[in-house]
Amino acid sequence: MIRVGIGGWTYEPWRGLFYPEKLPKTKELSHASRRVTSIEVNGTFYSTFTSTTFRRWAEETPDNFIFSLKAPRFAVNRRVLAEAGPSIEKFLASGVSELKSKLGPILWQLAPTKKYDPEDIAAFLKLLPEKFDGLKLRHALEVRNESFLIPDFIAQVRKAGIAVVLADSQKHPLIADLSADFVYARLQDAKAEFETGYSAKAIAAWATLAKAWEGGEEPEKFPLAAPKGKPVKSRDVFIYFINGAKERAPAAAEALIKLLKK
């Protein structure tokens, strides 16, 4: 499957562009989840939510909708990642399993200042459980320091079955190596001059990539930090339009979804 979405659903500039002017704020999630196929929740990075909230999100969205959750900053913004265990446990126990089949990948975003430390990364990866409360968990790790662009790191995440986030950004390195049974891409280079954030040509290129990834291919569009891994028959793909010209994110996601249906 390929899921395409946006970061969050509360953003005032979307009113009049994505949301009808008179749409109640309480209906924004319901509206957004019927226009895109997934949402990456950024709020879980800053705040602790309750099982009641996760249950409500699940109830307000279509049956096949997927949420990706950004793990809390207390788990990732630390000098020693190996000490994140209690924060990880608290986050998972907060009620994320109430999303049930709508729980997608969990995004673990490291600070740009966090450099590659093989022992610390190995210890952190061991803290990420494969299952919780009866649900299979998928983990995506976003590293934002160039020191991670080495084969040793790719080998670690491949062994753990954890996806490295592919970030299309002017600020952070792009790591295109595939390391799990799914791809997690965060497209952060939208431009306001394009109605869809990215040009039509760029949207088409991402559609081609998404279909190739889904089909088990590993296109040679970007440089890789390590040799390609073992071939697979298929992958799930998650693509989010994040930041950049954020007001354009919903239009970008809808444009990509439209192309993928052809």
NUMIFI-435417 format. One record per residue: y, z, x of N, C-alpha, C in turn. Coordinates in steps of 0.2 Angstrom, whole numbers, padded with zeros to 4 digits, always signed. Layout:
// NUMIFI-435417
YZXYZXYZX
...
//
This chain:
// NUMIFI-435417
-0006+0000+0004+0000+0000+0000+0006+0000+0004
+0012-0003+0002+0018-0002+0005+0023+0001+0000
+0026+0006+0003+0031+0010-0001+0038+0009+0002
+0043+0008-0002+0050+0007+0001+0054+0011-0003
+0059+0015+0001+0063+0019-0003+0070+0021+0001
+0073+0027-0001+0079+0029+0002+0078+0036+0004
+0084+0039+0007+0084+0046+0009+0087+0050+0003
+0083+0054+0000+0086+0058-0005+0088+0054-0012
+0091+0057-0016+0094+0054-0022+0101+0056-0025
+0103+0061-0021+0110+0064-0023+0115+0061-0018
+0119+0056-0020+0124+0054-0015+0130+0051-0020
+0136+0054-0020+0141+0052-0025+0143+0044-0025
+0143+0041-0019+0145+0034-0018+0140+0029-0022
+0134+0032-0023+0129+0028-0027+0131+0027-0034
+0135+0031-0037+0137+0031-0044+0142+0025-0045
+0139+0020-0049+0143+0014-0051+0140+0008-0047
+0136+0010-0041+0132+0005-0038+0125+0005-0039
+0122+0011-0039+0115+0012-0040+0114+0016-0047
+0118+0021-0048+0118+0024-0054+0123+0022-0059
+0121+0022-0066+0127+0020-0071+0132+0026-0070
+0138+0024-0072+0143+0029-0071+0142+0035-0075
+0139+0035-0081+0139+0040-0086+0132+0044-0085
+0128+0042-0081+0121+0045-0080+0122+0052-0078
+0119+0057-0082+0119+0064-0080+0116+0065-0073
+0118+0069-0069+0115+0070-0063+0108+0073-0063
+0107+0076-0069+0100+0078-0069+0095+0073-0070
+0097+0067-0072+0093+0061-0073+0093+0056-0067
+0096+0058-0061+0096+0054-0055+0089+0053-0052
+0085+0058-0052+0079+0057-0049+0075+0052-0053
+0075+0053-0059+0071+0049-0064+0073+0042-0063
+0079+0041-0063+0082+0034-0062+0080+0031-0056
+0081+0034-0050+0080+0032-0044+0072+0030-0043
+0068+0035-0045+0061+0034-0044+0058+0028-0048
+0062+0025-0052+0060+0019-0056+0063+0013-0053
+0067+0014-0048+0070+0008-0045+0067+0007-0038
+0065+0012-0035+0062+0012-0028+0055+0015-0029
+0051+0014-0024+0044+0017-0024+0042+0023-0020
+0047+0025-0017+0047+0031-0013+0053+0034-0011
+0054+0041-0010+0060+0044-0008+0058+0049-0002
+0062+0049+0003+0061+0054+0009+0066+0059+0007
+0064+0065+0006+0068+0071+0004+0070+0074+0011
+0077+0074+0011+0080+0077+0017+0082+0084+0016
+0082+0086+0010+0084+0093+0008+0080+0098+0011
+0073+0097+0011+0068+0101+0014+0069+0103+0021
+0073+0099+0025+0075+0100+0032+0080+0106+0032
+0084+0107+0027+0089+0112+0027+0088+0118+0023
+0084+0117+0018+0083+0123+0013+0075+0124+0011
+0074+0130+0009+0067+0131+0007+0067+0130-0001
+0062+0126-0003+0062+0125-0011+0056+0128-0013
+0055+0129-0020+0050+0133-0023+0045+0128-0026
+0039+0131-0028+0034+0127-0031+0036+0124-0038
+0041+0128-0041+0043+0126-0047+0047+0119-0046
+0051+0119-0041+0055+0113-0040+0051+0107-0038
+0046+0108-0034+0041+0103-0032+0037+0100-0038
+0035+0105-0042+0032+0103-0049+0036+0099-0053
+0043+0101-0054+0048+0097-0058+0049+0090-0055
+0049+0089-0048+0050+0083-0046+0044+0078-0047
+0038+0081-0047+0032+0077-0049+0032+0075-0056
+0034+0079-0060+0035+0078-0068+0040+0073-0069
+0045+0072-0066+0051+0068-0067+0050+0061-0065
+0044+0060-0061+0044+0053-0057+0037+0050-0060
+0037+0043-0059+0031+0039-0061+0025+0041-0058
+0019+0040-0061+0013+0042-0058+0011+0039-0051
+0014+0034-0049+0012+0031-0043+0018+0032-0038
+0022+0036-0039+0028+0037-0035+0026+0042-0029
+0029+0041-0023+0027+0045-0017+0034+0048-0014
+0033+0055-0013+0038+0058-0009+0036+0059-0002
+0041+0058+0003+0040+0060+0010+0044+0066+0011
+0042+0071+0014+0046+0077+0015+0048+0078+0022
+0054+0079+0023+0057+0081+0030+0055+0088+0032
+0051+0090+0037+0050+0097+0038+0056+0101+0040
+0056+0107+0039+0062+0111+0040+0064+0112+0048
+0070+0112+0048+0073+0112+0055+0070+0118+0059
+0069+0124+0056+0066+0129+0060+0060+0128+0063
+0056+0123+0061+0050+0121+0064+0051+0116+0070
+0056+0112+0070+0057+0107+0075+0063+0108+0080
+0068+0112+0078+0074+0112+0082+0073+0119+0086
+0068+0118+0091+0067+0124+0095+0065+0122+0102
+0066+0126+0107+0064+0124+0114+0057+0123+0115
+0053+0128+0112+0046+0128+0113+0043+0126+0106
+0040+0120+0105+0037+0118+0099+0031+0122+0097
+0027+0124+0102+0021+0128+0102+0022+0134+0098
+0028+0136+0097+0029+0143+0093+0031+0142+0086
+0030+0135+0084+0033+0134+0077+0028+0136+0072
+0022+0138+0073+0017+0140+0069+0019+0143+0062
+0022+0149+0063+0024+0153+0057+0029+0149+0052
+0033+0145+0055+0038+0140+0051+0034+0135+0048
+0029+0132+0051+0025+0127+0048+0021+0130+0042
+0018+0136+0043+0014+0139+0038+0019+0141+0032
+0025+0143+0033+0029+0145+0028+0031+0139+0023
+0033+0133+0027+0035+0127+0023+0029+0125+0019
+0023+0124+0022+0017+0122+0018+0016+0126+0012
+0017+0133+0013+0015+0138+0007+0021+0138+0002
+0026+0135+0003+0032+0135-0001+0031+0132-0008
+0025+0127-0008+0024+0124-0015+0023+0117-0014
+0023+0114-0008+0023+0107-0007+0017+0103-0011
+0011+0107-0011+0005+0105-0014+0006+0103-0022
+0012+0106-0025+0013+0105-0032+0014+0097-0033
+0016+0094-0028+0017+0086-0028+0011+0083-0029
+0005+0086-0027-0002+0083-0028-0002+0076-0025
-0004+0071-0029-0005+0064-0027+0002+0061-0025
+0007+0064-0026+0014+0061-0025+0016+0063-0018
+0012+0068-0015+0014+0070-0008+0013+0065-0003
+0018+0062+0000+0017+0057+0005+0017+0060+0012
+0019+0056+0017+0019+0059+0024+0024+0065+0025
+0023+0069+0029+0028+0074+0031+0031+0072+0038
+0038+0072+0038+0042+0070+0044+0044+0076+0048
+0042+0075+0054+0044+0080+0059+0048+0077+0064
+0055+0079+0063+0060+0075+0067+0063+0080+0073
+0061+0078+0079+0063+0082+0085+0071+0081+0086
+0074+0085+0090+0081+0084+0092+0081+0079+0097
+0087+0076+0098+0088+0071+0103+0087+0074+0110
+0089+0080+0111+0089+0084+0117+0082+0086+0119
+0077+0085+0114+0070+0088+0116+0066+0082+0120
+0065+0084+0126+0062+0079+0131+0054+0080+0131
+0051+0075+0133+0043+0075+0133+0040+0080+0137
+0037+0085+0134+0033+0090+0138+0026+0089+0135
+0021+0086+0139+0014+0085+0137+0011+0091+0134
+0011+0097+0137+0008+0103+0135+0011+0105+0129
+0017+0105+0128+0021+0108+0122+0019+0103+0116
+0019+0097+0117+0018+0092+0112+0011+0093+0110
+0006+0094+0114-0001+0095+0113-0002+0101+0108
+0002+0106+0110+0001+0112+0106+0004+0112+0099
+0010+0108+0099+0013+0107+0092+0008+0103+0088
+0006+0097+0091+0001+0093+0086-0005+0097+0084
-0007+0102+0087-0013+0106+0085-0011+0110+0079
-0004+0111+0078-0002+0116+0073-0001+0112+0066
-0002+0105+0066-0001+0101+0060-0008+0100+0057
-0009+0104+0051-0016+0103+0048-0017+0097+0045
-0024+0095+0045-0026+0089+0042-0026+0090+0034
-0027+0096+0032-0027+0097+0025-0024+0104+0023
-0021+0104+0017-0018+0110+0015-0019+0111+0007
-0022+0116+0005-0023+0117-0002-0026+0111-0006
-0031+0109-0002-0035+0103-0005-0033+0096-0004
-0027+0096-0001-0023+0089-0001-0024+0087+0007
-0025+0081+0008-0025+0078+0014-0018+0077+0016
-0016+0079+0022-0009+0078+0024-0009+0073+0029
-0003+0069+0029-0001+0064+0034+0005+0066+0037
+0005+0066+0044+0011+0068+0048+0014+0062+0052
+0021+0062+0052+0025+0057+0055+0029+0061+0060
+0029+0059+0066+0033+0062+0071+0039+0058+0074
+0045+0060+0073+0051+0056+0075+0053+0059+0082
+0053+0056+0087+0055+0058+0094+0061+0054+0095
+0066+0057+0098+0073+0054+0099+0075+0054+0106
+0071+0055+0110+0073+0055+0118+0068+0050+0121
+0072+0046+0126+0068+0041+0129+0062+0043+0134
+0062+0049+0135+0057+0052+0139+0050+0051+0136
+0050+0050+0129+0043+0049+0126+0041+0042+0126
+0044+0037+0129+0042+0030+0129+0037+0029+0135
+0032+0033+0135+0027+0032+0140+0020+0032+0137
+0015+0029+0140+0008+0029+0137+0005+0035+0136
+0006+0040+0140+0003+0047+0139+0005+0050+0132
+0011+0049+0130+0013+0052+0123+0009+0048+0118
+0009+0041+0118+0006+0037+0113-0001+0039+0113
-0005+0040+0118-0012+0042+0118-0013+0049+0115
-0008+0054+0116-0008+0060+0112-0008+0059+0105
-0003+0056+0102-0002+0055+0095-0008+0051+0092
-0011+0046+0095-0016+0042+0093-0022+0047+0092
-0024+0051+0097-0029+0055+0097-0029+0060+0091
-0023+0062+0089-0021+0067+0084-0021+0063+0077
-0020+0056+0077-0020+0053+0071-0013+0054+0067
-0008+0055+0072-0001+0056+0069+0003+0050+0071
+0007+0047+0066+0011+0042+0066+0018+0043+0070
+0020+0039+0075+0026+0039+0078+0031+0035+0074
+0037+0038+0072+0042+0035+0068+0045+0029+0071
+0045+0024+0068+0049+0018+0071+0056+0018+0068
+0061+0020+0072+0068+0021+0070+0072+0015+0072
+0074+0011+0067+0079+0005+0069+0086+0009+0069
+0088+0010+0075+0094+0014+0076+0098+0012+0082
+0105+0013+0082+0109+0012+0088+0109+0018+0092
+0107+0024+0089+0108+0030+0093+0101+0032+0096
+0095+0030+0094+0089+0033+0096+0084+0027+0098
+0080+0029+0103+0075+0024+0105+0070+0022+0100
+0068+0015+0100+0064+0012+0095+0057+0013+0098
+0052+0016+0095+0045+0016+0097+0041+0013+0092
+0038+0007+0094+0035+0003+0089+0027+0003+0089
+0025+0008+0094+0018+0009+0095+0015+0012+0088
+0009+0009+0086+0006+0011+0080+0000+0016+0082
+0000+0022+0079-0004+0027+0081-0008+0031+0076
-0007+0028+0070-0011+0032+0064-0013+0026+0059
-0016+0029+0053-0018+0024+0048-0012+0022+0043
-0006+0024+0045+0000+0022+0042+0006+0021+0046
+0010+0017+0044+0017+0016+0048+0022+0019+0044
+0027+0022+0048+0033+0026+0045+0039+0023+0049
+0043+0019+0045+0049+0016+0048+0055+0019+0044
+0060+0020+0048+0067+0023+0046+0072+0018+0048
+0075+0014+0044+0079+0009+0045+0087+0012+0044
+0090+0012+0050+0096+0016+0050+0102+0012+0053
+0101+0005+0052+0107+0001+0055+0110-0003+0050
+0111-0001+0044+0114-0005+0039+0121-0006+0040
+0124-0011+0038+0131-0013+0038+0134-0014+0032
+0140-0011+0031+0143-0011+0024+0145-0018+0022
+0146-0023+0027+0148-0030+0025+0142-0034+0021
+0136-0031+0022+0131-0034+0018+0130-0030+0012
+0129-0034+0006+0128-0030+0000+0121-0027+0000
+0117-0029+0004+0110-0026+0004+0110-0022+0011
+0115-0020+0014+0115-0016+0020+0112-0020+0026
+0107-0024+0026+0104-0028+0031+0105-0035+0028
+0106-0040+0033+0106-0047+0030+0100-0049+0027
+0100-0055+0023+0094-0057+0020+0089-0059+0025
+0091-0062+0031+0086-0064+0036+0083-0057+0038
+0087-0052+0039+0084-0046+0042+0079-0043+0037
+0081-0043+0031+0076-0040+0025+0070-0044+0025
+0070-0051+0026+0064-0055+0026+0060-0053+0032
+0063-0052+0037+0059-0050+0043+0055-0044+0043
+0059-0039+0039+0055-0032+0038+0050-0033+0033
+0051-0038+0028+0045-0039+0023+0039-0042+0027
+0040-0047+0031+0035-0050+0035+0031-0045+0039
+0035-0040+0043+0032-0035+0047+0028-0030+0042
+0031-0028+0037+0027-0023+0032+0021-0026+0030
+0020-0033+0028+0014-0036+0026+0009-0036+0032
+0012-0038+0038+0007-0038+0043+0004-0031+0045
+0008-0026+0045+0006-0019+0046+0001-0017+0041
+0002-0019+0035-0002-0017+0029-0009-0021+0030
-0009-0027+0033-0015-0030+0034-0019-0029+0040
-0016-0023+0044-0020-0021+0050-0017-0024+0056
-0012-0029+0056-0010-0032+0062-0005-0027+0065
-0004-0029+0072+0001-0026+0076+0006-0031+0079
+0010-0034+0075+0015-0039+0078+0018-0038+0084
+0019-0043+0088+0023-0042+0094+0030-0043+0094
+0033-0039+0089+0040-0040+0088+0044-0036+0093
+0042-0030+0094+0045-0025+0098+0041-0024+0105
+0045-0022+0110+0041-0019+0116+0037-0013+0114
+0032-0012+0118+0027-0006+0116+0027-0002+0123
+0026+0005+0121+0026+0010+0127+0019+0010+0130
+0014+0008+0126+0007+0008+0129+0004+0002+0126
-0002+0000+0129-0006-0005+0126-0008-0004+0119
-0010-0009+0115-0011-0008+0108-0018-0004+0107
-0018-0001+0102-0024+0003+0100-0029-0001+0097
-0034+0003+0095-0040+0000+0092-0038-0004+0085
-0040-0010+0084-0039-0014+0078-0041-0010+0072
-0037-0011+0066-0039-0008+0060-0039-0013+0054
-0042-0012+0049-0043-0017+0043-0036-0017+0039
-0033-0011+0038-0027-0010+0034-0024-0004+0036
-0017-0004+0034-0013+0002+0035-0009+0003+0028
-0007+0009+0027-0002+0010+0022+0005+0010+0026
+0010+0008+0022+0017+0007+0026+0022+0011+0022
+0026+0015+0025+0032+0018+0022+0038+0016+0025
+0043+0013+0022+0049+0011+0025+0055+0014+0021
+0060+0017+0024+0065+0020+0021+0072+0018+0024
+0077+0016+0020+0083+0015+0022+0087+0021+0022
+0089+0023+0028+0092+0029+0030+0099+0029+0033
+0104+0032+0031+0110+0032+0035+0113+0025+0036
+0116+0024+0041+0120+0018+0042+0125+0017+0037
+0126+0012+0033+0130+0011+0027+0126+0014+0022
+0126+0020+0021+0121+0023+0016+0123+0021+0009
+0129+0019+0007+0130+0017+0000+0126+0010-0001
+0124+0007+0004+0120+0001+0003+0112+0002+0003
+0110+0008+0004+0103+0009+0005+0099+0007-0001
+0101+0009-0007+0097+0007-0013+0096+0000-0014
+0102-0004-0013+0101-0011-0013+0097-0014-0008
+0097-0011-0002+0092-0014+0003+0085-0013+0001
+0084-0007-0001+0077-0005-0003+0074-0010-0009
+0079-0011-0014+0077-0015-0019+0076-0022-0017
+0080-0025-0012+0079-0031-0010+0072-0032-0006
+0071-0027-0002+0064-0027+0001+0058-0027-0004
+0059-0023-0009+0053-0022-0014+0053-0029-0017
+0058-0032-0019+0058-0039-0022+0054-0044-0018
+0056-0044-0012+0052-0049-0007+0045-0047-0006
+0043-0041-0006+0036-0039-0005+0032-0041-0011
+0035-0042-0017+0031-0044-0023+0030-0051-0024
+0033-0055-0019+0032-0062-0019+0025-0064-0016
//
